[in-house]
Amino acid sequence: MEIIYAQNNLKLGQIAARWVAREILVCPNLVLGLPTGSTPIGMYQYLTLLYQEGIISFTQARTFNLDEYVGLTADHPQSYAFFMSEHFWSKVDLPIENADIPRGDVSDLAAECRRYDDAIQNAGGIGVQILGLGSNGHIGFNEPSHNMEIHTHVVDLTPATIRANTRFFSFSGAVPRQAITMGVGSIMRARKILLLVSGESKRDILSKTLYGPVSTEVPSSILQLHADLTVLTNIKLLR
Ligand code: F6R
């Protein structure tokens, strides 16, 4: 495991974008696993800049997003598809057919889960997975639980996640109660993982993630078992 310290959130975005850009330059047809949320916004902004400067191109890349809310259409402003379109897909030259995200608005969610896993497998699996960290240790929407799901699945969001994500909605009742998420299997099979963690409020969960016992109650702790994990954070952990 490598830990990279970023002085602030701005730097974190720049370093993350340069890290991803290096991977794209080495492997233009990279399969990227991507997160949404507040933490990666800076990374998407700097990736956009690097693209605009002609340094990187995504024409051969493929991307798979981690998750989507159940019940929201892609044009709902709080859907993760909308977020991706606003922050990344519409800003760079990634062919839209190369950008995949689970659909939360379909009637047969089980079939959608199978479709997503098949699509990831047909692409050869995730090469580089970028992750954010939930305050309760979720990665994607793999929530604390008694077990860990390997495959893409539908998950009931925990009260902590609903509370944390209320900031994006008008009131807590508007936050969807379920999501569809990539499973821990696809995440852990990625060749490389970059975990982005920003803000003092995540100090405790970051410490548990990296140095606590590996437990399904802290899903992110499984990342300790990954062979090529880089953690990029603006939190200085004393250890
Ligand atoms: C979102 C996702 C989540 C977020 C996590 C942190 O696609 O996978 O696991 O990464 O909830 O979100 P922020 O960055 O908003 O604190």
Boltz pocket constraint, residues with backbone or C-beta under 6 A from the ligand:
constraints:
  - pocket:
      binder: B
      contacts: [[A, 34], [A, 35], [A, 36], [A, 37], [A, 38], [A, 39], [A, 40], [A, 66], [A, 67], [A, 80], [A, 131], [A, 132], [A, 133], [A, 134], [A, 135], [A, 138], [A, 139], [A, 140], [A, 141]]
      max_distance: 6.0
